[in-house]
């Protein structure tokens, strides 16, 4: 397998920055995944996060990733579930464009497995869920219909009025919302997240949750907040990014159950939030 220089995208980044360290760790993960039997979602998510954060999609590393992803489809249709399929579609679309026949067929599959109420579940037999629907809206926006947004707003409204408001659900809600939909709830959610931030600057499932702050929740919240940066208290963003800087491991990963999962979302969230801040300053 000829990957040329898989670290080529690191040249333009300050090599000792947290973002560069995370990118380096994920690049190494993708290389290893290409030689091992790693789940397609982990390969697609790590490669997709690198492209999202500025790596050139034309690198040989991603060409090999696409070959592996195409070979992992089930029954020549989609991947194992809506989330895995969405990550694969996003990564492949970023690298080779959306007109590939496989991408087009998987997009149609996502349309077909949408719930009648709107939204997607973790698998085709599951009920619609906020995290899965919000993620698909960000990764494959072409499949989103008004019914999906309406369902998502109504579902999050119920959670918001309940006793437990999970921070990552709030992040996925913000990630999916469009202008003109549930604008009051968007503002309320942004304000809630400012209050839900832990003292250390990170986010967990909720403020003062026993597990504390974690990189996955923090990344999801930052990604969601980046969509509504004009109404976000900038201090919330800066404290969350500072927490990520302080908690990054020497390897470049952030500590999480799956290192590549937490690091991919933390990297995407941090880059999205930093870009959003730069665009309004």
C-alpha positions as CSV (number, residue, x, y, z in Angstrom):
1,X,0.0,0.0,0.0
2,X,1.6,3.3,-1.1
3,X,0.5,6.1,1.1
4,X,3.2,8.5,0.0
5,X,3.5,11.0,2.9
6,X,0.4,10.5,5.0
7,X,1.6,13.3,7.3
8,X,1.7,15.9,4.5
9,X,-1.2,17.8,5.9
10,X,0.7,18.5,9.1
11,X,3.2,20.8,7.3
12,X,0.9,23.9,7.4
13,X,0.0,23.5,11.1
14,X,2.2,24.5,14.0
15,X,3.4,21.0,15.0
16,X,3.3,21.5,18.8
17,X,-0.3,22.9,18.8
18,X,-3.1,20.8,20.3
19,X,-4.8,20.6,17.0
20,X,-1.7,19.4,15.2
21,X,-1.1,16.8,17.9
22,X,-4.7,15.5,17.6
23,X,-4.4,15.4,13.8
24,X,-1.1,13.5,14.0
25,X,-2.7,10.9,16.4
26,X,-5.7,10.5,14.1
27,X,-3.5,10.2,11.1
28,X,-1.7,7.3,12.8
29,X,-5.0,5.8,13.7
30,X,-6.2,5.8,10.1
31,X,-3.0,4.3,8.9
32,X,-3.3,1.5,11.5
33,X,-7.0,1.0,10.7
34,X,-6.2,0.4,7.0
35,X,-4.2,-2.6,8.0
36,X,-6.5,-3.9,10.7
37,X,-10.1,-5.1,11.0
38,X,-11.4,-1.8,12.4
39,X,-15.1,-0.9,12.3
40,X,-15.9,1.3,9.2
41,X,-17.4,4.0,11.4
42,X,-14.1,4.5,13.3
43,X,-12.1,4.7,10.1
44,X,-14.7,7.0,8.4
45,X,-15.0,9.2,11.5
46,X,-11.3,9.7,12.0
47,X,-10.6,10.3,8.3
48,X,-13.6,12.6,8.0
49,X,-12.5,14.7,11.0
50,X,-9.0,15.2,9.4
51,X,-10.6,16.4,6.2
52,X,-13.0,18.6,8.1
53,X,-10.1,20.2,9.9
54,X,-8.1,21.0,6.8
55,X,-6.3,18.0,5.5
56,X,-6.3,17.8,1.7
57,X,-8.9,15.3,0.6
58,X,-6.6,14.3,-2.4
59,X,-4.0,12.7,-0.1
60,X,-3.4,9.0,-0.9
61,X,-4.3,8.2,2.7
62,X,-7.9,9.1,1.9
63,X,-8.0,7.3,-1.4
64,X,-7.1,4.1,0.5
65,X,-9.7,4.9,3.1
66,X,-12.4,5.1,0.4
67,X,-11.3,1.8,-1.1
68,X,-11.7,0.2,2.3
69,X,-15.0,1.9,3.1
70,X,-16.5,0.8,-0.2
71,X,-15.5,-2.8,0.5
72,X,-17.2,-2.7,3.9
73,X,-20.7,-2.0,2.7
74,X,-23.3,-4.6,3.7
75,X,-25.1,-6.4,0.9
76,X,-23.8,-3.8,-1.6
77,X,-26.2,-1.2,-0.1
78,X,-25.2,0.9,2.9
79,X,-23.1,0.4,6.0
80,X,-24.3,-1.2,9.2
81,X,-26.5,1.7,10.5
82,X,-27.5,5.3,9.7
83,X,-24.7,6.8,11.7
84,X,-21.9,4.7,10.2
85,X,-23.4,5.3,6.7
86,X,-23.5,9.1,7.3
87,X,-19.9,9.2,8.4
88,X,-18.9,7.2,5.3
89,X,-20.9,9.4,3.0
90,X,-19.4,12.5,4.4
91,X,-15.8,11.3,4.2
92,X,-16.3,9.9,0.7
93,X,-18.1,13.1,-0.5
94,X,-15.4,15.3,0.9
95,X,-12.7,13.3,-1.0
96,X,-14.3,12.4,-4.3
97,X,-17.5,14.5,-4.6
98,X,-21.1,13.6,-4.0
99,X,-21.8,12.2,-7.5
100,X,-20.3,8.8,-6.9
101,X,-22.9,6.1,-7.6
102,X,-22.3,4.4,-4.2
103,X,-22.8,7.8,-2.4
104,X,-26.0,8.4,-4.3
105,X,-27.3,5.0,-3.4
106,X,-26.5,5.3,0.3
107,X,-28.2,8.8,0.4
108,X,-31.3,7.1,-1.0
109,X,-31.0,4.4,1.6
110,X,-30.9,7.1,4.3
111,X,-34.1,8.6,2.9
112,X,-35.7,5.1,2.9
113,X,-34.9,4.4,6.6
114,X,-36.0,7.8,7.9
115,X,-38.7,7.3,10.5
116,X,-42.3,8.3,9.5
117,X,-42.3,10.9,12.3
118,X,-39.0,12.3,11.0
119,X,-35.4,11.6,12.1
120,X,-33.3,8.5,12.4
121,X,-32.5,5.9,15.1
122,X,-29.3,4.2,15.9
123,X,-30.3,1.3,13.6
124,X,-33.2,0.7,11.3
125,X,-35.4,-0.8,14.0
126,X,-34.7,1.8,16.6
127,X,-36.8,4.9,17.3
128,X,-35.7,8.3,16.1
129,X,-33.1,9.9,18.4
130,X,-31.8,13.4,18.7
131,X,-28.0,12.6,18.5
132,X,-28.4,10.4,15.4
133,X,-30.7,12.9,13.7
134,X,-28.5,15.9,14.6
135,X,-25.4,14.1,13.4
136,X,-26.9,13.1,10.1
137,X,-28.1,16.7,9.5
138,X,-24.5,17.9,9.9
139,X,-22.8,15.1,7.9
140,X,-25.4,14.6,5.1
141,X,-27.5,17.8,5.0
142,X,-29.0,16.9,1.6
143,X,-31.2,14.3,3.2
144,X,-32.8,16.6,5.7
145,X,-36.4,17.5,5.3
146,X,-38.6,19.9,7.2
147,X,-40.2,17.0,9.0
148,X,-36.9,16.0,10.5
149,X,-36.3,19.5,11.9
150,X,-39.8,19.7,13.2
151,X,-39.5,16.3,14.9
152,X,-36.1,17.3,16.4
153,X,-37.3,20.6,17.8
154,X,-40.4,18.9,19.4
155,X,-38.3,16.1,20.8
156,X,-35.7,18.5,22.3
157,X,-38.5,20.7,23.7
158,X,-39.7,17.8,25.7
159,X,-36.3,17.0,27.0
160,X,-35.7,20.7,27.7
161,X,-38.8,20.9,29.8
162,X,-37.9,17.7,31.7
163,X,-35.6,17.1,34.6
164,X,-32.5,16.0,32.7
165,X,-31.1,18.1,29.8
166,X,-28.2,16.2,28.3
167,X,-25.5,18.6,27.1
168,X,-24.7,16.5,24.0
169,X,-28.4,16.3,23.0
170,X,-28.4,20.1,23.2
171,X,-25.3,20.3,21.0
172,X,-26.8,18.0,18.4
173,X,-30.1,20.0,18.5
174,X,-28.1,23.2,17.8
175,X,-26.1,21.4,15.1
176,X,-29.3,20.5,13.2
177,X,-31.4,23.6,13.6
178,X,-31.9,25.9,10.7
179,X,-32.8,29.6,10.7
180,X,-36.6,30.0,11.0
181,X,-37.1,26.9,13.1
182,X,-37.5,26.9,16.8
183,X,-35.5,30.1,17.2
184,X,-36.7,30.8,20.8
185,X,-35.6,27.3,21.8
186,X,-32.3,27.8,20.1
187,X,-31.6,30.9,22.2
188,X,-32.8,29.1,25.4
189,X,-30.5,26.1,24.6
190,X,-27.5,28.4,24.1
191,X,-28.2,30.0,27.4
192,X,-28.7,26.6,29.1
193,X,-25.3,25.3,27.9
194,X,-23.6,28.4,29.3
195,X,-25.0,27.4,32.7
196,X,-24.4,23.7,32.1
197,X,-20.6,24.2,31.6
198,X,-18.5,22.6,34.3
199,X,-16.2,24.8,36.5
200,X,-13.2,23.3,34.7
201,X,-14.5,24.6,31.3
202,X,-15.5,21.3,29.8
203,X,-18.8,19.6,29.3
204,X,-20.1,16.2,30.6
205,X,-23.6,14.7,30.1
206,X,-24.7,17.5,32.5
207,X,-23.1,19.9,34.9
208,X,-21.4,18.1,37.8
209,X,-22.1,14.7,36.4
210,X,-20.1,12.0,38.3
211,X,-17.9,11.3,35.3
212,X,-17.0,15.0,35.0
213,X,-16.1,16.7,31.7
214,X,-15.3,14.6,28.7
215,X,-13.9,15.4,25.2
216,X,-16.8,13.8,23.3
217,X,-19.5,15.9,25.0
218,X,-17.3,19.0,24.9
219,X,-16.7,18.5,21.2
220,X,-20.3,18.0,20.4
221,X,-21.3,21.1,22.3
222,X,-18.6,23.2,20.7
223,X,-19.7,22.0,17.2
224,X,-23.3,22.9,18.0
225,X,-22.5,26.3,19.5
226,X,-20.4,27.1,16.4
227,X,-23.6,27.2,14.3
228,X,-25.0,30.0,16.4
229,X,-21.8,31.8,17.3
230,X,-23.4,35.3,17.1
231,X,-25.6,34.6,20.2
232,X,-23.0,32.6,22.1
233,X,-21.0,34.0,25.0
234,X,-17.5,33.8,23.7
235,X,-16.2,33.0,27.2
236,X,-18.0,29.6,27.0
237,X,-16.1,28.7,23.8
238,X,-12.8,29.9,25.2
239,X,-13.1,28.0,28.4
240,X,-14.1,24.8,26.6
241,X,-11.1,25.1,24.3
242,X,-8.8,25.8,27.2
243,X,-10.1,22.6,28.9
244,X,-9.3,20.6,25.8
245,X,-5.8,22.1,25.7
246,X,-5.2,21.2,29.4
247,X,-6.5,17.6,29.2
248,X,-5.0,16.4,26.0
249,X,-2.7,13.4,26.4
250,X,0.9,13.5,25.3
251,X,0.0,11.1,22.5
252,X,-2.3,13.8,21.0
253,X,-5.5,11.9,21.9
254,X,-8.0,13.0,24.5
255,X,-8.9,10.3,27.1
256,X,-12.2,8.6,26.2
257,X,-13.5,5.1,26.0
258,X,-12.5,4.9,22.3
259,X,-9.6,7.4,22.0
260,X,-10.3,8.0,18.3
261,X,-14.0,8.7,18.9
262,X,-13.5,11.3,21.6
263,X,-10.5,12.9,19.8
264,X,-12.4,13.1,16.5
265,X,-15.4,14.9,18.0
266,X,-13.1,17.1,20.2
267,X,-11.1,18.1,17.1
268,X,-14.1,18.9,15.0
269,X,-15.8,20.9,17.7
270,X,-12.7,22.9,18.6
271,X,-11.9,23.7,14.9
272,X,-15.6,24.6,14.1
273,X,-15.8,26.9,17.1
274,X,-12.5,28.6,16.4
275,X,-13.4,29.1,12.8
276,X,-16.8,30.6,13.8
277,X,-15.1,33.0,16.3
278,X,-12.6,34.1,13.7
279,X,-15.4,34.8,11.2
280,X,-17.1,37.3,13.5
281,X,-14.0,39.0,14.9
